[in-house]
């Protein structure tokens, strides 16, 4: 794109501010037996470790395929 560092930083700041707006944030309330799947290529993900003493199993799978 040919942006200088100041322009790149400004654009990233706009994008970061945009993605954390409440209307774009999902807070899922897990229940026993739930399965969550998301595409890391198209989502920003942040885990909140608030499950207390409840067991939570997390596994990551990477599939081969088209580059984003």
C-alpha positions as CSV (number, residue, x, y, z in Angstrom):
1,X,0.0,0.0,0.0
2,X,3.0,2.3,0.4
3,X,2.0,3.7,3.8
4,X,4.7,5.2,6.0
5,X,5.0,4.1,9.6
6,X,2.8,6.9,11.0
7,X,0.1,6.1,8.5
8,X,0.3,2.3,9.3
9,X,0.2,2.9,13.0
10,X,-2.8,5.2,12.6
11,X,-4.7,2.7,10.5
12,X,-4.0,-0.1,12.9
13,X,-5.2,2.1,15.8
14,X,-8.5,2.7,13.9
15,X,-8.9,-1.1,13.3
16,X,-8.1,-2.1,16.8
17,X,-10.5,0.5,18.2
18,X,-13.2,-0.8,15.8
19,X,-12.8,-4.5,16.6
20,X,-13.3,-4.0,20.4
21,X,-16.6,-2.1,20.1
22,X,-19.3,-3.9,22.2
23,X,-21.4,-4.6,19.1
24,X,-18.7,-6.9,17.7
25,X,-17.8,-8.7,20.9
26,X,-19.2,-12.1,21.7
27,X,-19.2,-13.4,25.3
28,X,-20.3,-17.0,25.2
29,X,-21.6,-18.7,28.4
30,X,-20.4,-22.2,28.2
31,X,-22.6,-25.2,29.4
32,X,-21.5,-28.8,29.9
33,X,-21.1,-30.5,26.5
34,X,-20.8,-27.3,24.5
35,X,-18.4,-27.2,21.5
36,X,-17.0,-24.0,20.2
37,X,-15.4,-23.6,16.8
38,X,-14.1,-20.4,15.2
39,X,-11.8,-19.5,12.3
40,X,-8.7,-17.9,13.6
41,X,-8.1,-16.4,10.2
42,X,-11.2,-14.2,10.5
43,X,-11.6,-13.7,14.3
44,X,-9.7,-12.0,17.1
45,X,-9.9,-14.2,20.1
46,X,-9.2,-13.5,23.8
47,X,-9.7,-16.1,26.5
48,X,-11.0,-15.0,29.9
49,X,-9.9,-17.6,32.4
50,X,-13.0,-17.3,34.7
51,X,-14.1,-20.9,34.9
52,X,-13.1,-21.2,38.6
53,X,-12.5,-24.8,39.5
54,X,-14.5,-26.1,36.6
55,X,-12.7,-28.4,34.1
56,X,-12.2,-26.9,30.7
57,X,-10.6,-28.8,27.8
58,X,-9.1,-26.7,24.9
59,X,-7.7,-28.2,21.8
60,X,-6.4,-26.5,18.7
61,X,-6.6,-27.9,15.2
62,X,-4.9,-26.4,12.2
63,X,-6.3,-27.4,8.8
64,X,-4.6,-27.3,5.5
65,X,-6.3,-25.2,2.8
66,X,-6.4,-21.9,1.1
67,X,-4.4,-19.1,2.5
68,X,-6.6,-16.3,3.9
